[in-house]
Amino acid sequence: MKPAILIFIGFSVSFISSLFLTPYPFSFVVKSIPIFALAYLMINQVKSKTGVLLMMGLLFSASGDIFLDLDRSNYFVQGLGSFLMAHIFYTVAFIRESRFDKSRIPLAMGIIILTGIMVSLVFPNLGNMKIPVTGYIFIISLMGVMAAFLKGNSLKVFLGACLFLFSDSIIAVDKFLTPVPYSPFIIMITYYLAQYNITTGMIKHCTTNNTRLY
């Protein structure tokens, strides 16, 4: 097993296990190291423009982790913006590696329907956050749709995108609709699994399909 994967597993388990203790000094470091490890793995395994785009998505994800761990209330917009940029980089990377396939339409429609339900549930309670949150949900749903159309056997990446959607949905429901029991644990477990599946799935996809350099 690659050292970066061991670091990812070790620190992600450590952070999830310590959620009962948060906030504690430098918890944002423990939280973000797993994603920095995946970014390092990505750029070392996929030496192409797609690899750079995915690495940037991971780095923006790590910055979002830091903002939300420092102060979720005061830095929520900054965290949302960081993850918005992460999803834009992921989406562009997926577009570069996608191919229209009619058999994938049901997967894409599933993403659209589920995000539509999510918007309808939380929209009345968003207040002055209606535009940024709705825009964020649109971008992450677009990422999921493009993950559905990745060339070849890319269901691992699609699973990662779905887990990301689920994790963010729990955040939205917990913050804007109703408290979700054990939400920090559900959010972080699905989030780390999402990033792991997207990263390792895209590494396999790019190496298998000889992704173009430019």
ABEGO torsion letter per residue (X at the ends): XBAAAAAAAAAAAAAAAAAAAOBBBGAAAAAAAAAAAAAAAAAAABBBAAAAAAAAAAAAAAAAAAAAAABAAAAAAAAAAAAAAAAAAAAAAAAAABBBBAAAAAAAAAAAAAAAAAAAAAAAAAEAAAAAAAAAAAAAAAAAAAAAABBEBAAAAAAAAAAAAAAAAAAAAAAAABBBBGAAAAAAAAAAAAAAAAAAAAAAAAAAAGBBAX
